[in-house]
Amino acid sequence: QVQLVESGGGLVQPGGSLRLSCAASGSIFSPNFMGWYRQAPGKEREFVASIYKGGTTTYADSVKGRFTISRDNAKNTVDLQINSLKPEDTAVYYCYARWNMDVNLWGQGTQVTVSS
C-alpha cells in the first residue's frame, strides 16, 4: 500500500537549480531514515544525501555545499534542493525510505539532466 512517489526532475543548464520531492504515500508512521541516491548511465547507484527522523543529515562529498536535504515528518516527505548543478550530476535520482531494519522502499526514480 505504501509507495514512494518522486517528482521535480528535468532538464537544467549547468549552474541551475532543481528541487526534488518524495512522498511516502499511504504511510501511517514517519520513516526513521530517508535519503536520496543516484545512478548515472553505466555506473553503480551511489549515495547522495540522507536525513534521520530527528533531523541528522549526511551528504556525499561530491554534493556538500550544493545540495540540501530536508523532511516533513508530519507529511512523510523528503526534499532535495539542488543548486549549482554540474553535468556530472546527470543521473536518475531515487528516493529511499526505511521504517526499520526489515521494512524499506525505493522510489521509481526521477531523471535529472544537466546540459547546455
C-alpha positions in Angstrom: 0.0 0.0 0.0 2.8 2.4 0.8 4.7 3.8 -2.2 7.4 6.4 -2.7 6.4 9.0 -5.2 9.1 11.2 -6.7 8.8 14.5 -8.6 10.8 17.5 -9.7 13.3 16.1 -12.2 14.0 17.7 -15.5 16.5 19.3 -17.9 18.6 22.1 -16.5 21.5 24.2 -17.7 24.8 24.0 -15.7 24.7 26.2 -12.7 20.9 25.9 -12.4 18.8 24.5 -9.6 16.1 21.9 -9.0 14.0 20.8 -6.1 13.2 17.1 -5.9 10.4 15.9 -3.7 9.5 12.4 -2.5 6.3 11.4 -0.6 5.8 8.2 1.3 2.2 7.9 0.1 0.0 5.9 2.4 2.4 5.7 5.3 0.9 6.0 8.7 4.2 6.2 10.5 7.1 8.5 9.6 10.1 6.7 8.2 13.1 6.6 10.6 15.5 7.2 7.7 15.0 8.8 4.3 17.5 9.5 1.6 18.4 10.2 -2.0 20.6 8.1 -4.2 21.5 8.5 -7.9 22.6 6.3 -10.8 24.4 7.7 -13.9 24.4 5.7 -17.1 26.9 2.8 -16.9 27.6 3.4 -13.2 26.6 1.9 -9.9 23.9 3.6 -7.8 25.5 5.9 -5.3 24.6 7.7 -2.1 23.8 11.4 -2.3 22.2 12.5 1.0 20.2 11.3 3.9 18.2 12.5 6.9 17.0 10.8 10.0 13.7 11.4 11.7 15.4 13.5 14.3 17.0 15.7 11.7 20.6 14.4 11.4 21.9 14.8 7.9 24.7 13.3 5.9 26.0 14.2 2.4 28.3 12.7 -0.2 31.5 14.7 -0.5 30.6 15.5 -4.2 27.4 17.4 -3.3 28.3 19.1 0.0 27.6 22.8 -0.1 25.3 22.4 -3.2 22.6 20.0 -2.1 20.3 20.4 0.9 18.1 17.6 2.2 15.0 18.3 4.4 11.9 16.4 5.6 8.5 16.9 7.0 7.7 14.2 9.5 4.0 15.1 9.6 3.6 14.7 5.8 6.2 11.9 5.4 8.0 13.8 2.7 11.6 14.4 1.9 13.0 17.1 -0.4 16.4 17.7 -2.1 17.3 21.2 -3.0 19.9 21.0 -5.7 22.0 24.1 -6.5 24.9 24.9 -8.8 24.2 21.8 -11.0 27.1 20.3 -12.9 26.9 18.0 -15.9 28.3 15.2 -13.7 25.1 15.4 -11.6 23.2 14.0 -14.5 21.5 10.8 -13.3 18.3 9.1 -12.2 17.7 10.2 -8.7 16.0 7.6 -6.4 14.2 8.2 -3.1 14.7 5.7 -0.3 12.9 5.2 3.0 13.4 2.9 5.9 11.0 2.4 8.8 13.0 -0.3 10.5 15.7 -2.9 9.5 13.1 -5.1 7.8 10.8 -2.5 6.1 12.2 -0.2 3.4 11.2 1.0 0.0 12.7 2.5 -3.2 11.0 5.0 -5.5 10.8 4.6 -9.2 13.4 7.4 -9.8 13.3 10.8 -11.5 15.6 11.9 -14.3 17.9 14.9 -13.8 19.7 16.1 -16.9 22.3 18.9 -16.7 23.2 20.1 -20.2 23.7 23.3 -22.1 
